[in-house]
Amino acid sequence: MDKNKIVMQRIAIADMLPAANHTRTDLQPSDLAYEQLLRSIDEFGYIAPIIWNKRTGNIVGGHQRFKVGK
């Protein structure tokens, strides 16, 4: 397999771990940004996938979408 190839696959939520060094704000259901993201996902679906590192099991990108979608 080409090491530079992007592979899209479905991963169980239980297999994804938020990265410990994630620096963004931890959105809560009471936050406006949380509600806006939830409405966007409901209306348009997941436009950008969650990026996940198969080797570590950590989420690399999409922590907010992961939390809201969970």
mmCIF file as Biopython writes it, N, C-alpha, C and O atoms, coordinates in Angstrom:
data_model
#
loop_
_atom_site.group_PDB
_atom_site.id
_atom_site.type_symbol
_atom_site.label_atom_id
_atom_site.label_alt_id
_atom_site.label_comp_id
_atom_site.label_asym_id
_atom_site.label_entity_id
_atom_site.label_seq_id
_atom_site.pdbx_PDB_ins_code
_atom_site.Cartn_x
_atom_site.Cartn_y
_atom_site.Cartn_z
_atom_site.occupancy
_atom_site.B_iso_or_equiv
_atom_site.auth_seq_id
_atom_site.auth_asym_id
_atom_site.pdbx_PDB_model_num
ATOM 1   N N  . MET A ? 1  ? 0.841   -1.179 0.000  1.0 0.0 1  A 1 
ATOM 2   C CA . MET A ? 1  ? 0.000   0.000  0.000  1.0 0.0 1  A 1 
ATOM 3   C C  . MET A ? 1  ? 0.888   1.245  0.000  1.0 0.0 1  A 1 
ATOM 4   O O  . MET A ? 1  ? 1.905   1.292  0.692  1.0 0.0 1  A 1 
ATOM 5   N N  . ASP A ? 2  ? 0.504   2.228  -0.763 1.0 0.0 2  A 1 
ATOM 6   C CA . ASP A ? 2  ? 1.213   3.504  -0.827 1.0 0.0 2  A 1 
ATOM 7   C C  . ASP A ? 2  ? 1.086   4.221  0.515  1.0 0.0 2  A 1 
ATOM 8   O O  . ASP A ? 2  ? -0.031  4.444  0.983  1.0 0.0 2  A 1 
ATOM 9   N N  . LYS A ? 3  ? 2.199   4.586  1.143  1.0 0.0 3  A 1 
ATOM 10  C CA . LYS A ? 3  ? 2.169   5.237  2.457  1.0 0.0 3  A 1 
ATOM 11  C C  . LYS A ? 3  ? 1.498   6.595  2.413  1.0 0.0 3  A 1 
ATOM 12  O O  . LYS A ? 3  ? 1.038   7.075  3.449  1.0 0.0 3  A 1 
ATOM 13  N N  . ASN A ? 4  ? 1.423   7.237  1.250  1.0 0.0 4  A 1 
ATOM 14  C CA . ASN A ? 4  ? 0.834   8.563  1.133  1.0 0.0 4  A 1 
ATOM 15  C C  . ASN A ? 4  ? -0.645  8.522  0.775  1.0 0.0 4  A 1 
ATOM 16  O O  . ASN A ? 4  ? -1.271  9.569  0.613  1.0 0.0 4  A 1 
ATOM 17  N N  . LYS A ? 5  ? -1.196  7.354  0.653  1.0 0.0 5  A 1 
ATOM 18  C CA . LYS A ? 5  ? -2.587  7.201  0.268  1.0 0.0 5  A 1 
ATOM 19  C C  . LYS A ? 5  ? -3.508  7.428  1.468  1.0 0.0 5  A 1 
ATOM 20  O O  . LYS A ? 5  ? -3.265  6.906  2.556  1.0 0.0 5  A 1 
ATOM 21  N N  . ILE A ? 6  ? -4.545  8.197  1.261  1.0 0.0 6  A 1 
ATOM 22  C CA . ILE A ? 6  ? -5.544  8.417  2.301  1.0 0.0 6  A 1 
ATOM 23  C C  . ILE A ? 6  ? -6.587  7.312  2.187  1.0 0.0 6  A 1 
ATOM 24  O O  . ILE A ? 6  ? -7.116  7.045  1.108  1.0 0.0 6  A 1 
ATOM 25  N N  . VAL A ? 7  ? -6.869  6.684  3.305  1.0 0.0 7  A 1 
ATOM 26  C CA . VAL A ? 7  ? -7.834  5.590  3.338  1.0 0.0 7  A 1 
ATOM 27  C C  . VAL A ? 7  ? -9.033  6.029  4.166  1.0 0.0 7  A 1 
ATOM 28  O O  . VAL A ? 7  ? -8.894  6.438  5.319  1.0 0.0 7  A 1 
ATOM 29  N N  . MET A ? 8  ? -10.204 5.939  3.564  1.0 0.0 8  A 1 
ATOM 30  C CA . MET A ? 8  ? -11.436 6.275  4.287  1.0 0.0 8  A 1 
ATOM 31  C C  . MET A ? 8  ? -12.054 4.960  4.767  1.0 0.0 8  A 1 
ATOM 32  O O  . MET A ? 8  ? -12.201 4.010  3.998  1.0 0.0 8  A 1 
ATOM 33  N N  . GLN A ? 9  ? -12.411 4.925  6.050  1.0 0.0 9  A 1 
ATOM 34  C CA . GLN A ? 9  ? -13.080 3.752  6.574  1.0 0.0 9  A 1 
ATOM 35  C C  . GLN A ? 9  ? -13.919 4.145  7.779  1.0 0.0 9  A 1 
ATOM 36  O O  . GLN A ? 9  ? -13.687 5.177  8.410  1.0 0.0 9  A 1 
ATOM 37  N N  . ARG A ? 10 ? -14.887 3.312  8.083  1.0 0.0 10 A 1 
ATOM 38  C CA . ARG A ? 10 ? -15.725 3.552  9.261  1.0 0.0 10 A 1 
ATOM 39  C C  . ARG A ? 10 ? -15.029 2.924  10.466 1.0 0.0 10 A 1 
ATOM 40  O O  . ARG A ? 10 ? -14.536 1.797  10.409 1.0 0.0 10 A 1 
ATOM 41  N N  . ILE A ? 11 ? -15.006 3.684  11.552 1.0 0.0 11 A 1 
ATOM 42  C CA . ILE A ? 11 ? -14.376 3.236  12.790 1.0 0.0 11 A 1 
ATOM 43  C C  . ILE A ? 11 ? -15.416 3.359  13.906 1.0 0.0 11 A 1 
ATOM 44  O O  . ILE A ? 11 ? -16.150 4.346  13.961 1.0 0.0 11 A 1 
ATOM 45  N N  . ALA A ? 12 ? -15.481 2.388  14.771 1.0 0.0 12 A 1 
ATOM 46  C CA . ALA A ? 12 ? -16.403 2.461  15.906 1.0 0.0 12 A 1 
ATOM 47  C C  . ALA A ? 12 ? -15.994 3.602  16.833 1.0 0.0 12 A 1 
ATOM 48  O O  . ALA A ? 12 ? -14.805 3.828  17.062 1.0 0.0 12 A 1 
ATOM 49  N N  . ILE A ? 13 ? -16.965 4.306  17.356 1.0 0.0 13 A 1 
ATOM 50  C CA . ILE A ? 13 ? -16.693 5.413  18.286 1.0 0.0 13 A 1 
ATOM 51  C C  . ILE A ? 13 ? -15.852 4.924  19.454 1.0 0.0 13 A 1 
ATOM 52  O O  . ILE A ? 13 ? -14.974 5.643  19.931 1.0 0.0 13 A 1 
ATOM 53  N N  . ALA A ? 14 ? -16.107 3.730  19.909 1.0 0.0 14 A 1 
ATOM 54  C CA . ALA A ? 14 ? -15.368 3.183  21.058 1.0 0.0 14 A 1 
ATOM 55  C C  . ALA A ? 14 ? -13.877 3.018  20.762 1.0 0.0 14 A 1 
ATOM 56  O O  . ALA A ? 14 ? -13.064 2.967  21.685 1.0 0.0 14 A 1 
ATOM 57  N N  . ASP A ? 15 ? -13.515 2.934  19.480 1.0 0.0 15 A 1 
ATOM 58  C CA . ASP A ? 15 ? -12.107 2.762  19.108 1.0 0.0 15 A 1 
ATOM 59  C C  . ASP A ? 15 ? -11.365 4.085  18.951 1.0 0.0 15 A 1 
ATOM 60  O O  . ASP A ? 15 ? -10.150 4.093  18.754 1.0 0.0 15 A 1 
ATOM 61  N N  . MET A ? 16 ? -12.082 5.200  19.036 1.0 0.0 16 A 1 
ATOM 62  C CA . MET A ? 16 ? -11.459 6.515  18.875 1.0 0.0 16 A 1 
ATOM 63  C C  . MET A ? 16 ? -11.209 7.150  20.240 1.0 0.0 16 A 1 
ATOM 64  O O  . MET A ? 16 ? -12.079 7.154  21.112 1.0 0.0 16 A 1 
ATOM 65  N N  . LEU A ? 17 ? -10.008 7.682  20.403 1.0 0.0 17 A 1 
ATOM 66  C CA . LEU A ? 17 ? -9.635  8.335  21.652 1.0 0.0 17 A 1 
ATOM 67  C C  . LEU A ? 17 ? -9.270  9.788  21.372 1.0 0.0 17 A 1 
ATOM 68  O O  . LEU A ? 17 ? -8.450  10.055 20.494 1.0 0.0 17 A 1 
ATOM 69  N N  . PRO A ? 18 ? -9.859  10.729 22.097 1.0 0.0 18 A 1 
ATOM 70  C CA . PRO A ? 18 ? -9.404  12.113 21.950 1.0 0.0 18 A 1 
ATOM 71  C C  . PRO A ? 18 ? -7.932  12.212 22.356 1.0 0.0 18 A 1 
ATOM 72  O O  . PRO A ? 18 ? -7.524  11.628 23.360 1.0 0.0 18 A 1 
ATOM 73  N N  . ALA A ? 19 ? -7.152  12.936 21.594 1.0 0.0 19 A 1 
ATOM 74  C CA . ALA A ? 19 ? -5.731  13.093 21.905 1.0 0.0 19 A 1 
ATOM 75  C C  . ALA A ? 19 ? -5.565  13.837 23.227 1.0 0.0 19 A 1 
ATOM 76  O O  . ALA A ? 19 ? -6.251  14.826 23.484 1.0 0.0 19 A 1 
ATOM 77  N N  . ALA A ? 20 ? -4.657  13.355 24.053 1.0 0.0 20 A 1 
ATOM 78  C CA . ALA A ? 20 ? -4.422  13.965 25.367 1.0 0.0 20 A 1 
ATOM 79  C C  . ALA A ? 20 ? -3.904  15.385 25.253 1.0 0.0 20 A 1 
ATOM 80  O O  . ALA A ? 20 ? -4.153  16.204 26.137 1.0 0.0 20 A 1 
ATOM 81  N N  . ASN A ? 21 ? -3.183  15.697 24.170 1.0 0.0 21 A 1 
ATOM 82  C CA . ASN A ? 21 ? -2.613  17.034 24.012 1.0 0.0 21 A 1 
ATOM 83  C C  . ASN A ? 21 ? -3.499  17.955 23.188 1.0 0.0 21 A 1 
ATOM 84  O O  . ASN A ? 21 ? -3.028  18.968 22.670 1.0 0.0 21 A 1 
ATOM 85  N N  . HIS A ? 22 ? -4.768  17.617 23.063 1.0 0.0 22 A 1 
ATOM 86  C CA . HIS A ? 22 ? -5.717  18.445 22.315 1.0 0.0 22 A 1 
ATOM 87  C C  . HIS A ? 22 ? -5.887  19.783 23.039 1.0 0.0 22 A 1 
ATOM 88  O O  . HIS A ? 22 ? -6.221  19.812 24.223 1.0 0.0 22 A 1 
ATOM 89  N N  . THR A ? 23 ? -5.659  20.883 22.331 1.0 0.0 23 A 1 
ATOM 90  C CA . THR A ? 23 ? -5.619  22.195 22.979 1.0 0.0 23 A 1 
ATOM 91  C C  . THR A ? 23 ? -6.866  23.048 22.782 1.0 0.0 23 A 1 
ATOM 92  O O  . THR A ? 23 ? -6.967  24.117 23.384 1.0 0.0 23 A 1 
ATOM 93  N N  . ARG A ? 24 ? -7.809  22.617 21.969 1.0 0.0 24 A 1 
ATOM 94  C CA . ARG A ? 24 ? -8.998  23.428 21.738 1.0 0.0 24 A 1 
ATOM 95  C C  . ARG A ? 24 ? -9.920  23.400 22.951 1.0 0.0 24 A 1 
ATOM 96  O O  . ARG A ? 24 ? -9.807  22.531 23.816 1.0 0.0 24 A 1 
ATOM 97  N N  . THR A ? 25 ? -10.819 24.351 22.998 1.0 0.0 25 A 1 
ATOM 98  C CA . THR A ? 25 ? -11.797 24.433 24.078 1.0 0.0 25 A 1 
ATOM 99  C C  . THR A ? 25 ? -12.673 23.184 24.085 1.0 0.0 25 A 1 
ATOM 100 O O  . THR A ? 25 ? -13.099 22.714 23.030 1.0 0.0 25 A 1 
ATOM 101 N N  . ASP A ? 26 ? -12.936 22.657 25.257 1.0 0.0 26 A 1 
ATOM 102 C CA . ASP A ? 26 ? -13.806 21.492 25.407 1.0 0.0 26 A 1 
ATOM 103 C C  . ASP A ? 26 ? -15.251 21.974 25.400 1.0 0.0 26 A 1 
ATOM 104 O O  . ASP A ? 26 ? -15.758 22.429 26.425 1.0 0.0 26 A 1 
ATOM 105 N N  . LEU A ? 27 ? -15.919 21.877 24.248 1.0 0.0 27 A 1 
ATOM 106 C CA . LEU A ? 27 ? -17.287 22.363 24.131 1.0 0.0 27 A 1 
ATOM 107 C C  . LEU A ? 27 ? -18.235 21.570 25.025 1.0 0.0 27 A 1 
ATOM 108 O O  . LEU A ? 27 ? -18.079 20.363 25.213 1.0 0.0 27 A 1 
ATOM 109 N N  . GLN A ? 28 ? -19.208 22.271 25.563 1.0 0.0 28 A 1 
ATOM 110 C CA . GLN A ? 28 ? -20.244 21.670 26.395 1.0 0.0 28 A 1 
ATOM 111 C C  . GLN A ? 28 ? -21.596 21.903 25.735 1.0 0.0 28 A 1 
ATOM 112 O O  . GLN A ? 28 ? -21.748 22.873 24.993 1.0 0.0 28 A 1 
ATOM 113 N N  . PRO A ? 29 ? -22.592 21.037 25.984 1.0 0.0 29 A 1 
ATOM 114 C CA . PRO A ? 29 ? -23.908 21.212 25.364 1.0 0.0 29 A 1 
ATOM 115 C C  . PRO A ? 29 ? -24.544 22.587 25.609 1.0 0.0 29 A 1 
ATOM 116 O O  . PRO A ? 29 ? -25.396 23.015 24.830 1.0 0.0 29 A 1 
ATOM 117 N N  . SER A ? 30 ? -24.156 23.264 26.650 1.0 0.0 30 A 1 
ATOM 118 C CA . SER A ? 30 ? -24.715 24.587 26.925 1.0 0.0 30 A 1 
ATOM 119 C C  . SER A ? 30 ? -24.036 25.702 26.121 1.0 0.0 30 A 1 
ATOM 120 O O  . SER A ? 30 ? -24.512 26.838 26.124 1.0 0.0 30 A 1 
ATOM 121 N N  . ASP A ? 31 ? -22.928 25.391 25.430 1.0 0.0 31 A 1 
ATOM 122 C CA . ASP A ? 31 ? -22.194 26.390 24.651 1.0 0.0 31 A 1 
ATOM 123 C C  . ASP A ? 31 ? -22.875 26.645 23.312 1.0 0.0 31 A 1 
ATOM 124 O O  . ASP A ? 31 ? -23.373 25.717 22.675 1.0 0.0 31 A 1 
ATOM 125 N N  . LEU A ? 32 ? -22.895 27.895 22.892 1.0 0.0 32 A 1 
ATOM 126 C CA . LEU A ? 32 ? -23.480 28.265 21.606 1.0 0.0 32 A 1 
ATOM 127 C C  . LEU A ? 32 ? -22.775 27.538 20.464 1.0 0.0 32 A 1 
ATOM 128 O O  . LEU A ? 32 ? -23.439 27.040 19.555 1.0 0.0 32 A 1 
ATOM 129 N N  . ALA A ? 33 ? -21.450 27.469 20.492 1.0 0.0 33 A 1 
ATOM 130 C CA . ALA A ? 33 ? -20.692 26.803 19.427 1.0 0.0 33 A 1 
ATOM 131 C C  . ALA A ? 33 ? -21.059 25.319 19.331 1.0 0.0 33 A 1 
ATOM 132 O O  . ALA A ? 33 ? -21.112 24.768 18.232 1.0 0.0 33 A 1 
ATOM 133 N N  . TYR A ? 34 ? -21.310 24.681 20.452 1.0 0.0 34 A 1 
ATOM 134 C CA . TYR A ? 34 ? -21.726 23.274 20.474 1.0 0.0 34 A 1 
ATOM 135 C C  . TYR A ? 34 ? -23.062 23.126 19.750 1.0 0.0 34 A 1 
ATOM 136 O O  . TYR A ? 34 ? -23.222 22.256 18.894 1.0 0.0 34 A 1 
ATOM 137 N N  . GLU A ? 35 ? -24.016 23.984 20.101 1.0 0.0 35 A 1 
ATOM 138 C CA . GLU A ? 35 ? -25.346 23.938 19.493 1.0 0.0 35 A 1 
ATOM 139 C C  . GLU A ? 35 ? -25.285 24.224 17.996 1.0 0.0 35 A 1 
ATOM 140 O O  . GLU A ? 35 ? -25.998 23.592 17.217 1.0 0.0 35 A 1 
ATOM 141 N N  . GLN A ? 36 ? -24.442 25.169 17.587 1.0 0.0 36 A 1 
ATOM 142 C CA . GLN A ? 36 ? -24.307 25.493 16.171 1.0 0.0 36 A 1 
ATOM 143 C C  . GLN A ? 36 ? -23.719 24.311 15.398 1.0 0.0 36 A 1 
ATOM 144 O O  . GLN A ? 36 ? -24.182 23.995 14.301 1.0 0.0 36 A 1 
ATOM 145 N N  . LEU A ? 37 ? -22.721 23.671 15.954 1.0 0.0 37 A 1 
ATOM 146 C CA . LEU A ? 37 ? -22.116 22.511 15.302 1.0 0.0 37 A 1 
ATOM 147 C C  . LEU A ? 37 ? -23.106 21.353 15.224 1.0 0.0 37 A 1 
ATOM 148 O O  . LEU A ? 37 ? -23.169 20.659 14.210 1.0 0.0 37 A 1 
ATOM 149 N N  . LEU A ? 38 ? -23.864 21.146 16.270 1.0 0.0 38 A 1 
ATOM 150 C CA . LEU A ? 38 ? -24.877 20.095 16.282 1.0 0.0 38 A 1 
ATOM 151 C C  . LEU A ? 38 ? -25.920 20.335 15.190 1.0 0.0 38 A 1 
ATOM 152 O O  . LEU A ? 38 ? -26.286 19.410 14.465 1.0 0.0 38 A 1 
ATOM 153 N N  . ARG A ? 39 ? -26.398 21.574 15.073 1.0 0.0 39 A 1 
ATOM 154 C CA . ARG A ? 39 ? -27.381 21.905 14.027 1.0 0.0 39 A 1 
ATOM 155 C C  . ARG A ? 39 ? -26.789 21.713 12.636 1.0 0.0 39 A 1 
ATOM 156 O O  . ARG A ? 39 ? -27.463 21.218 11.733 1.0 0.0 39 A 1 
ATOM 157 N N  . SER A ? 40 ? -25.534 22.104 12.465 1.0 0.0 40 A 1 
ATOM 158 C CA . SER A ? 40 ? -24.868 21.949 11.174 1.0 0.0 40 A 1 
ATOM 159 C C  . SER A ? 40 ? -24.749 20.469 10.782 1.0 0.0 40 A 1 
ATOM 160 O O  . SER A ? 40 ? -25.012 20.102 9.637  1.0 0.0 40 A 1 
ATOM 161 N N  . ILE A ? 41 ? -24.355 19.632 11.735 1.0 0.0 41 A 1 
ATOM 162 C CA . ILE A ? 41 ? -24.237 18.201 11.465 1.0 0.0 41 A 1 
ATOM 163 C C  . ILE A ? 41 ? -25.601 17.607 11.153 1.0 0.0 41 A 1 
ATOM 164 O O  . ILE A ? 41 ? -25.727 16.783 10.246 1.0 0.0 41 A 1 
ATOM 165 N N  . ASP A ? 42 ? -26.634 18.022 11.905 1.0 0.0 42 A 1 
ATOM 166 C CA . ASP A ? 42 ? -27.990 17.539 11.644 1.0 0.0 42 A 1 
ATOM 167 C C  . ASP A ? 42 ? -28.460 17.927 10.243 1.0 0.0 42 A 1 
ATOM 168 O O  . ASP A ? 42 ? -29.093 17.133 9.548  1.0 0.0 42 A 1 
ATOM 169 N N  . GLU A ? 43 ? -28.145 19.149 9.842  1.0 0.0 43 A 1 
ATOM 170 C CA . GLU A ? 43 ? -28.629 19.658 8.553  1.0 0.0 43 A 1 
ATOM 171 C C  . GLU A ? 43 ? -27.816 19.136 7.365  1.0 0.0 43 A 1 
ATOM 172 O O  . GLU A ? 43 ? -28.387 18.744 6.348  1.0 0.0 43 A 1 
ATOM 173 N N  . PHE A ? 44 ? -26.501 19.131 7.490  1.0 0.0 44 A 1 
ATOM 174 C CA . PHE A ? 44 ? -25.642 18.821 6.348  1.0 0.0 44 A 1 
ATOM 175 C C  . PHE A ? 44 ? -24.895 17.487 6.462  1.0 0.0 44 A 1 
ATOM 176 O O  . PHE A ? 44 ? -24.329 17.016 5.476  1.0 0.0 44 A 1 
ATOM 177 N N  . GLY A ? 45 ? -24.888 16.878 7.645  1.0 0.0 45 A 1 
ATOM 178 C CA . GLY A ? 45 ? -24.121 15.661 7.863  1.0 0.0 45 A 1 
ATOM 179 C C  . GLY A ? 45 ? -22.661 16.004 8.115  1.0 0.0 45 A 1 
ATOM 180 O O  . GLY A ? 45 ? -22.302 17.169 8.282  1.0 0.0 45 A 1 
ATOM 181 N N  . TYR A ? 46 ? -21.832 14.978 8.140  1.0 0.0 46 A 1 
ATOM 182 C CA . TYR A ? 46 ? -20.394 15.186 8.342  1.0 0.0 46 A 1 
ATOM 183 C C  . TYR A ? 46 ? -19.767 15.525 7.006  1.0 0.0 46 A 1 
ATOM 184 O O  . TYR A ? 46 ? -19.600 14.651 6.156  1.0 0.0 46 A 1 
ATOM 185 N N  . ILE A ? 47 ? -19.418 16.785 6.814  1.0 0.0 47 A 1 
ATOM 186 C CA . ILE A ? 47 ? -18.789 17.234 5.576  1.0 0.0 47 A 1 
ATOM 187 C C  . ILE A ? 47 ? -17.300 16.887 5.605  1.0 0.0 47 A 1 
ATOM 188 O O  . ILE A ? 47 ? -16.750 16.405 4.614  1.0 0.0 47 A 1 
ATOM 189 N N  . ALA A ? 48 ? -16.665 17.130 6.721  1.0 0.0 48 A 1 
ATOM 190 C CA . ALA A ? 48 ? -15.241 16.827 6.887  1.0 0.0 48 A 1 
ATOM 191 C C  . ALA A ? 48 ? -15.121 15.628 7.824  1.0 0.0 48 A 1 
ATOM 192 O O  . ALA A ? 48 ? -15.701 15.634 8.909  1.0 0.0 48 A 1 
ATOM 193 N N  . PRO A ? 49 ? -14.385 14.615 7.424  1.0 0.0 49 A 1 
ATOM 194 C CA . PRO A ? 49 ? -14.274 13.430 8.274  1.0 0.0 49 A 1 
ATOM 195 C C  . PRO A ? 49 ? -13.409 13.694 9.508  1.0 0.0 49 A 1 
ATOM 196 O O  . PRO A ? 49 ? -12.616 14.635 9.546  1.0 0.0 49 A 1 
ATOM 197 N N  . ILE A ? 50 ? -13.582 12.851 10.498 1.0 0.0 50 A 1 
ATOM 198 C CA . ILE A ? 50 ? -12.708 12.877 11.661 1.0 0.0 50 A 1 
ATOM 199 C C  . ILE A ? 50 ? -11.430 12.151 11.252 1.0 0.0 50 A 1 
ATOM 200 O O  . ILE A ? 50 ? -11.482 11.054 10.695 1.0 0.0 50 A 1 
ATOM 201 N N  . ILE A ? 51 ? -10.291 12.765 11.528 1.0 0.0 51 A 1 
ATOM 202 C CA . ILE A ? 51 ? -9.007  12.168 11.184 1.0 0.0 51 A 1 
ATOM 203 C C  . ILE A ? 51 ? -8.511  11.382 12.391 1.0 0.0 51 A 1 
ATOM 204 O O  . ILE A ? 51 ? -8.441  11.903 13.504 1.0 0.0 51 A 1 
ATOM 205 N N  . TRP A ? 52 ? -8.171  10.125 12.150 1.0 0.0 52 A 1 
ATOM 206 C CA . TRP A ? 52 ? -7.839  9.183  13.224 1.0 0.0 52 A 1 
ATOM 207 C C  . TRP A ? 52 ? -6.527  8.488  12.912 1.0 0.0 52 A 1 
ATOM 208 O O  . TRP A ? 52 ? -6.295  8.085  11.772 1.0 0.0 52 A 1 
ATOM 209 N N  . ASN A ? 53 ? -5.676  8.343  13.897 1.0 0.0 53 A 1 
ATOM 210 C CA . ASN A ? 53 ? -4.397  7.666  13.740 1.0 0.0 53 A 1 
ATOM 211 C C  . ASN A ? 53 ? -4.584  6.205  14.122 1.0 0.0 53 A 1 
ATOM 212 O O  . ASN A ? 53 ? -4.809  5.882  15.288 1.0 0.0 53 A 1 
ATOM 213 N N  . LYS A ? 54 ? -4.490  5.337  13.146 1.0 0.0 54 A 1 
ATOM 214 C CA . LYS A ? 54 ? -4.711  3.909  13.375 1.0 0.0 54 A 1 
ATOM 215 C C  . LYS A ? 54 ? -3.700  3.323  14.364 1.0 0.0 54 A 1 
ATOM 216 O O  . LYS A ? 54 ? -4.049  2.461  15.171 1.0 0.0 54 A 1 
ATOM 217 N N  . ARG A ? 55 ? -2.472  3.782  14.303 1.0 0.0 55 A 1 
ATOM 218 C CA . ARG A ? 55 ? -1.413  3.247  15.170 1.0 0.0 55 A 1 
ATOM 219 C C  . ARG A ? 55 ? -1.668  3.575  16.641 1.0 0.0 55 A 1 
ATOM 220 O O  . ARG A ? 55 ? -1.518  2.707  17.501 1.0 0.0 55 A 1 
ATOM 221 N N  . THR A ? 56 ? -2.054  4.825  16.940 1.0 0.0 56 A 1 
ATOM 222 C CA . THR A ? 56 ? -2.238  5.237  18.334 1.0 0.0 56 A 1 
ATOM 223 C C  . THR A ? 56 ? -3.681  5.131  18.805 1.0 0.0 56 A 1 
ATOM 224 O O  . THR A ? 56 ? -3.939  5.037  20.005 1.0 0.0 56 A 1 
ATOM 225 N N  . GLY A ? 57 ? -4.628  5.147  17.857 1.0 0.0 57 A 1 
ATOM 226 C CA . GLY A ? 57 ? -6.044  5.167  18.216 1.0 0.0 57 A 1 
ATOM 227 C C  . GLY A ? 57 ? -6.539  6.553  18.561 1.0 0.0 57 A 1 
ATOM 228 O O  . GLY A ? 57 ? -7.703  6.722  18.926 1.0 0.0 57 A 1 
ATOM 229 N N  . ASN A ? 58 ? -5.661  7.566  18.452 1.0 0.0 58 A 1 
ATOM 230 C CA . ASN A ? 58 ? -6.028  8.936  18.813 1.0 0.0 58 A 1 
ATOM 231 C C  . ASN A ? 58 ? -6.637  9.700  17.641 1.0 0.0 58 A 1 
ATOM 232 O O  . ASN A ? 58 ? -6.270  9.501  16.483 1.0 0.0 58 A 1 
ATOM 233 N N  . ILE A ? 59 ? -7.565  10.566 17.972 1.0 0.0 59 A 1 
ATOM 234 C CA . ILE A ? 59 ? -8.114  11.487 16.985 1.0 0.0 59 A 1 
ATOM 235 C C  . ILE A ? 59 ? -7.051  12.550 16.726 1.0 0.0 59 A 1 
ATOM 236 O O  . ILE A ? 59 ? -6.462  13.093 17.660 1.0 0.0 59 A 1 
ATOM 237 N N  . VAL A ? 60 ? -6.815  12.838 15.456 1.0 0.0 60 A 1 
ATOM 238 C CA . VAL A ? 60 ? -5.833  13.836 15.066 1.0 0.0 60 A 1 
ATOM 239 C C  . VAL A ? 60 ? -6.538  15.141 14.714 1.0 0.0 60 A 1 
ATOM 240 O O  . VAL A ? 60 ? -6.005  16.220 14.971 1.0 0.0 60 A 1 
ATOM 241 N N  . GLY A ? 61 ? -7.703  15.057 14.142 1.0 0.0 61 A 1 
ATOM 242 C CA . GLY A ? 61 ? -8.482  16.235 13.774 1.0 0.0 61 A 1 
ATOM 243 C C  . GLY A ? 61 ? -9.958  15.930 13.834 1.0 0.0 61 A 1 
ATOM 244 O O  . GLY A ? 61 ? -10.395 14.866 13.396 1.0 0.0 61 A 1 
ATOM 245 N N  . GLY A ? 62 ? -10.730 16.854 14.371 1.0 0.0 62 A 1 
ATOM 246 C CA . GLY A ? 62 ? -12.182 16.663 14.444 1.0 0.0 62 A 1 
ATOM 247 C C  . GLY A ? 62 ? -12.690 16.365 15.839 1.0 0.0 62 A 1 
ATOM 248 O O  . GLY A ? 62 ? -13.745 15.753 16.004 1.0 0.0 62 A 1 
ATOM 249 N N  . HIS A ? 63 ? -11.940 16.796 16.846 1.0 0.0 63 A 1 
ATOM 250 C CA . HIS A ? 63 ? -12.352 16.537 18.229 1.0 0.0 63 A 1 
ATOM 251 C C  . HIS A ? 63 ? -13.748 17.089 18.535 1.0 0.0 63 A 1 
ATOM 252 O O  . HIS A ? 63 ? -14.546 16.433 19.206 1.0 0.0 63 A 1 
ATOM 253 N N  . GLN A ? 64 ? -14.034 18.288 18.044 1.0 0.0 64 A 1 
ATOM 254 C CA . GLN A ? 64 ? -15.338 18.908 18.330 1.0 0.0 64 A 1 
ATOM 255 C C  . GLN A ? 64 ? -16.448 18.124 17.635 1.0 0.0 64 A 1 
ATOM 256 O O  . GLN A ? 64 ? -17.483 17.851 18.242 1.0 0.0 64 A 1 
ATOM 257 N N  . ARG A ? 65 ? -16.243 17.759 16.363 1.0 0.0 65 A 1 
ATOM 258 C CA . ARG A ? 65 ? -17.246 16.975 15.633 1.0 0.0 65 A 1 
ATOM 259 C C  . ARG A ? 65 ? -17.451 15.607 16.312 1.0 0.0 65 A 1 
ATOM 260 O O  . ARG A ? 65 ? -18.575 15.111 16.393 1.0 0.0 65 A 1 
ATOM 261 N N  . PHE A ? 66 ? -16.371 15.017 16.789 1.0 0.0 66 A 1 
ATOM 262 C CA . PHE A ? 66 ? -16.450 13.743 17.505 1.0 0.0 66 A 1 
ATOM 263 C C  . PHE A ? 66 ? -17.322 13.886 18.754 1.0 0.0 66 A 1 
ATOM 264 O O  . PHE A ? 66 ? -18.218 13.075 18.991 1.0 0.0 66 A 1 
ATOM 265 N N  . LYS A ? 67 ? -17.051 14.923 19.548 1.0 0.0 67 A 1 
ATOM 266 C CA . LYS A ? 67 ? -17.790 15.101 20.793 1.0 0.0 67 A 1 
ATOM 267 C C  . LYS A ? 67 ? -19.268 15.370 20.538 1.0 0.0 67 A 1 
ATOM 268 O O  . LYS A ? 67 ? -20.131 14.784 21.191 1.0 0.0 67 A 1 
ATOM 269 N N  . VAL A ? 68 ? -19.555 16.248 19.600 1.0 0.0 68 A 1 
ATOM 270 C CA . VAL A ? 68 ? -20.947 16.593 19.311 1.0 0.0 68 A 1 
ATOM 271 C C  . VAL A ? 68 ? -21.682 15.401 18.682 1.0 0.0 68 A 1 
ATOM 272 O O  . VAL A ? 68 ? -22.840 15.138 19.007 1.0 0.0 68 A 1 
ATOM 273 N N  . GLY A ? 69 ? -21.011 14.697 17.798 1.0 0.0 69 A 1 
ATOM 274 C CA . GLY A ? 69 ? -21.639 13.559 17.130 1.0 0.0 69 A 1 
ATOM 275 C C  . GLY A ? 69 ? -21.843 12.351 18.023 1.0 0.0 69 A 1 
ATOM 276 O O  . GLY A ? 69 ? -22.707 11.512 17.766 1.0 0.0 69 A 1 
ATOM 277 N N  . LYS A ? 70 ? -21.046 12.269 19.072 1.0 0.0 70 A 1 
ATOM 278 C CA . LYS A ? 70 ? -21.116 11.147 20.002 1.0 0.0 70 A 1 
ATOM 279 C C  . LYS A ? 70 ? -22.406 11.189 20.766 1.0 0.0 70 A 1 
ATOM 280 O O  . LYS A ? 70 ? -22.655 10.323 21.604 1.0 0.0 70 A 1 
#
